Amino acid sequence: MKMLIAGAGPAGLYLAYLVKRQLPGWQVRVVEQNARDSTFGFGVVFSERALEFLRADDPQTYDAITPAMETWTDITVVLRGTPVVIDGIGFSAIGRLKFLQLLRKQLETAGVAVEYEKILKEAEDLNSYDLVVAADGANSTIRKTADFGTTITPLTNKFAWFGTSKPFGTLTQTFVQNEAGTFNAHHYRHSPSMSTFVFECDAATWARAGFERMDEAQTLAYGEKVFAEALQGHRLVSNKSIWRNFPQVRNARWSVGNKVLIGDAQRTAHFSIGSGTRLAMEDAIALAKALREARDDVPAALAAFEAARRPIVGKLVAAADASAGWYENFAEHMKLAPREFAWSYIQRSGRIDPEKLRRIAPKFVAGD
Ligand SMILES: Cc1cc2nc3c(=O)[nH]c(=O)nc-3n(C[C@H](O)[C@H](O)[C@H](O)COP(=O)(O)OP(=O)(O)OC[C@H]3O[C@@H](n4cnc5c(N)ncnc54)[C@H](O)[C@@H]3O)c2cc1C
């Protein structure tokens, strides 16, 4: 059996590894448009149980990645300079590049080398493969080659993904205001010496601030000024840090013929719930399992994959949409007092009700 995987992000790398390990007779080819060791963004955060979903079935990968992660248990919400700590909510984080390198190393142990700097085009002849996997992200090219019933809805907020040399102690959400409007930064440490720093604002603030006329360096300088109190003298660092509107990608069909969508190509989950990477890897686990169980019957495997996975993905996507909706209106929420604001923030995705919060964040609930 011959499989082509487009994209060497978390979904593509992990699927290739699992399939090669579980179905050694399969030929697995992975192509990636970027150069080796080049990627966008900085770190990614994993909420709650982090990589626990890997531990039982794939202790090798779990053991390879976990020691490279930064971990902490609190969230700090800072409203106009006033911090409120929400205790007891665990996270771990890792640099995106580091994470991809570790996944690639795992894949190499299974005998597969990624073909870098190879862009799959829409016109590519894909008929010689038994299975073509679109793991090529939110702007998937493979997805455009068949009718998956794709919708892409851009959120109205603008965001840009930076890093900084300041290693923050917890996952921090900073909300500030200046003459142009209101800004939010999501920031957390992803290595002992670096943090991720994603900042966003609404479209009207973006226009008033004049970002349209600024290049990346000017945007960075503006961000350093707006978030000076959080950065405490540290600089921001850019890496393809252009302004974007987060695209909410959905697909009515996950497979057409011999093509299947996984990861962000299949659906995106807003970055504020820290689940996109885990979802991408869980897709890989579910697809590898379906392929193994269907014994070379690809259509049966693809149907089983979608039937098993759609309800789980649906729940997470609903939580991500609710969280994204909260951020789309964060200027309005900023009218609350700091503690009420933190309550509103922590309940935004509908996954944490007051009862659960009382259990996991007793200090915050008690007002300590
Ligand atoms: C600002 C921001 C912050 C985020 N923070 C987090 C976070 O904290 N935690 C989290 O879990 N998730 C986070 N995410 C989401 C996370 O990055 C994605 O969900 C995850 O990377 C999806 O993995 P993937 O493998 O499906 O796609 P990607 O990681 O996008 O990988 C797709 C790969 O395909 C390649 N490719 C694309 N087109 C082609 C082509 N035509 N030919 C060959 N190769 C191609 C790309 O170069 C890329 O390497 C964040 C996203 C954003 C935008």
The ligand as an ORCA input file, in Angstrom:
! r2SCAN-3c Opt
* xyz 0 1
  C      -1.186     32.012     16.889
  C      -1.396     30.539     17.058
  C      -1.097     29.968     18.269
  C      -1.303     28.608     18.468
  N      -1.051     28.104     19.681
  C      -1.323     26.816     19.914
  C      -1.109     26.280     21.180
  O      -0.679     26.962     22.107
  N      -1.384     24.961     21.382
  C      -1.873     24.160     20.387
  O      -2.109     22.978     20.619
  N      -2.085     24.634     19.166
  C      -1.842     25.956     18.907
  N      -2.073     26.450     17.677
  C      -2.650     25.567     16.651
  C      -1.610     24.639     16.082
  O      -0.519     25.381     15.585
  C      -2.248     23.791     14.983
  O      -3.494     23.289     15.389
  C      -1.341     22.619     14.606
  O      -0.085     23.082     14.176
  C      -1.999     21.784     13.523
  O      -1.094     20.832     13.039
  P      -1.134     20.342     11.528
  O      -0.045     19.367     11.406
  O      -2.516     19.954     11.179
  O      -0.866     21.656     10.651
  P       0.427     22.594     10.567
  O       1.141     22.617     11.854
  O      -0.066     23.884     10.003
  O       1.362     21.882      9.507
  C       1.046     21.830      8.142
  C       2.339     21.670      7.365
  O       2.028     21.489      5.989
  C       2.954     22.212      5.209
  N       2.324     22.492      3.911
  C       1.300     23.336      3.643
  N       0.976     23.312      2.340
  C       1.818     22.441      1.752
  C       1.988     21.983      0.414
  N       1.201     22.431     -0.571
  N       2.962     21.089      0.150
  C       3.774     20.639      1.144
  N       3.653     21.034      2.435
  C       2.687     21.909      2.728
  C       3.216     23.464      6.036
  O       4.434     24.090      5.677
  C       3.245     22.891      7.450
  O       4.529     22.486      7.846
  C      -1.825     27.805     17.423
  C      -2.104     28.362     16.178
  C      -1.895     29.729     15.993
  C      -2.218     30.327     14.657
*
